[in-house]
Amino acid sequence: MDLGITQFRRHVKAAQRAVTPSREPTFSLNNYDDKLLPLLYHTPRNKVKQKDVPMIVKNSLAMPITTVTSMKVRPGEPNFVYWYFVSSYFPLISACLGPLANMISIISLVQHWRIEKATGKEVSDEPGLIVLNSMSLVFGILANISLLMNFSGTIKYLITQVVSIICFLGAVVVLMVDIIITNRDFIGQDPKYSRSEGFWFAVFTTFYYFCCAVTLLVNFLGYKLNKYPATFNLDTKQRTLMIYTICFAIWSVFGSVVMAHMIDDLTYGSSLYYCIVSFLTIGLGDILPKTPGAKVMVLILSLIGVLIMGLIVAMIRQVVMTSGGPTIFWNHIERDREKLLAKLKREHTPLTADQAFHKMRVIRRRAHVHQLNVSLASTIIIFMVFWLIGATVFHFCEGWSYFNGVYFCFLCLITIGYGDYAPKTPLGRVFFVSWAVAAVPLMTILISNVGDKLFGLANHLSFMVSKALFRDDDEDDYHKRRRQSEEVSDDIEREVNIEEDEEDYELSSTGKDVGSNHKDDFSAFINGSPLDYSLHQPDHQQTIQLQQVRQKITTKMLNQKETYENILSFLNQLKPLISDSVENPLKRYSHSEWSELLDSLNKEDVIIKHPDGTETVIAPITVNAEYNYFWLSERSPLRLPLKEPNYLIMKVFFKIEKDLNDLIDAEVEDMEQLRSVMSNSSVQNVEMLNRTHHEKKGHL
């Protein structure tokens, strides 16, 4: 019995290992060493702890870098943008459409599909058709559960992806058969029945299931073509989007069932339409709660529904703004940079460092303008598509004039909803549910993005106007504080330099440090004074050894002094960088500022160890060489979507850390040598005492 239980547990664990994805590191630069080299080239990977590398990269780039490093296709390569969208956005589309399809599929199941024209009442469906409808819903739920397991990473991508695709396609086939069979009652001469909201919900469900299957299939195709690994290219926050959409779907179904029982003569389809109008804050007013209980439930349902929709909108906006925009910007820079660099080398065009820097800035500016233009164009196109197509559908469904349809759709897109126009027909309300759930959140995101750009433009114009009108007045408090801070920093640096000069003068004139009278013997040793360091006067060989030791110590002290001065200089450079990072994180630095800092950091060879055991030795560069393509090369930091203050802070910080580690290593080495010298000296003194004792004993 116990043996059987043990074997059963062993088989269960083996099955879990078979379906559970391996917990590989979430951050890897195996395919991006050369692309991200500018972030690390002055910092040897064998010197800096490996755990610090993700911090350098993530805090220096204005994008979630893991969504790019996980791909096999890299920025600047053909079709990078397409496969990036397939790996990142297609799963999100499925995560939004899948729960929405289940939501309206439930309504299509609980509501009858046929309405008798003579009485205007719904007619029960055939049992076989109800079974098919139920099977389709089961397939859809299984597909979404598998998709959720894929998003959460609890089951392997290959298993969940195949299950989701098969289940979505199965739901499409079953529901399509159900729709075709039922549709025969609505065609022909003078049919007895008309289509209800339940029937149209089934039609839209079939379309959504098909879209989910196609997006997941294309995503799977990208994996089979080795464009990205077997996982969705999403970070942890983005993977929570499906949980929010599932919560919204469940809450909408719950609200539909509740309100259908609390408002008289309200079908489940119309109840769902009413909940969506409330959750999106449109409020058309065509359906109203009459009883106190219904009004209380509307308050509760609307409050929670608005909060869930707000979370979904915020998450989608974050994905678009923080991931898509910077990634496309990086791809555009890489593509233009490689073209320009190839052209310059082909034509043997010499460039000074300043000219190369300027051309790189021009490339970045053009990429930024191109990104803004694409964003603006896509905003206008999406707005026009939802606006005009929606107006066209309502024109034919509701019998409105096209102008009134345009008027109604525009008010709904900006969530005003006067209520003078509202859909009444089953198809009009069903279409409104899908159209509004997609259009209103997207328009909220687009308007928010445009608002951010307008806000930045308004701030810039306000600053320019203030500068022109109040040029002779006192500076504002911010600039005063900034100037005072810089003046204080300059004063402190000046005082430190004066103190260092005084100490250098005293050292050069007296040969000893200030307040170090107790080190006379050591100073005398450095200067070669004839002191007695042993029981007997040193012979010629010992004198040479002492001079060599003195020379080593002197050299080491000078090196340490230089290192301390460099650390102090780097600390002084950190102060304005930290201020810029807090107050103006998007600041761009001039060529002289970049060159000065990079030249001070890059003074030694760097050894980068690759996972396969090979090493890459990177020689130090001279940023200010008379003719070079550094700023256009693979080692240029400006080819990346940088937050420049953060990038430079990281460079300086890890350079300081490296210098301090070198000082500590030198101190440890000195202690080991001193311990060895002391041990040898003790042995020699003991031997000398023994020899003296034996000599005295021999004389006696």
Buried (B, 14 or more C-beta within 10 A) or exposed (E): EEEEEEEEEEEEEEEEEEEEBEEEEEBBBEBBBEBBBBBBBBBBBEEBEEEBBBBBBBBBBBBBBBBBBBBBBBBBBEEBBEBBBBBBBBBBBBBBBBBBBBBBBBBBBBBBBBBEEEEEEBBEBBEEBBEBBBBBBBBBBBBBBBBBBBBEBEBBBBBBBBBBBBBBBBBBBBBBBBBEEBEEBBEEEEEEBBBBBBBBBBBBBBBBBBBBBBBBBEBBEBBEEEBBBEBBBBBEEBBBBBBBBBBBBBBBBBBBBBBBEBBEEBBBBBBBBBBBBBBBBBBBEBBEBEEEEBEEBBEEBBEBBBEBBBBBBBBBBBBBBBBBBBBBBBBBBBBBBBEBBEEBEEEEEEBBBBBBBBBBBEBBEEBBEBBEEEBBEEBEEBBEEBBBEBBBBBBEBBEBEEEBBBBBBBBBBEBEBEEEBBBEBBBBBBBBBBBBBBBBBBBBBBBEBBEEEEEEEEEEEEEEEEEEEEEEEEEEEEEEEBEEEEEEBEEEBEEEEEEBEEEEEEBEEEEBEEEEEEEEEEBBBBEEEEEEEEEEEBEEEEEEEBEEBBEEBEEEEEEBEEBBEBBBBBEBBBBBBBBBBEEEEEEBBEBEBBBBBBBBBBEEEBEBEEEEEEEBEBEEBEBBEEEBBBBBBBBBBBBBBBBBBBBBBBBBBBBBBBBEEBBEEBEEEEEEEEEEEEEEEEEEEEEEEEEEEEEEEEEE
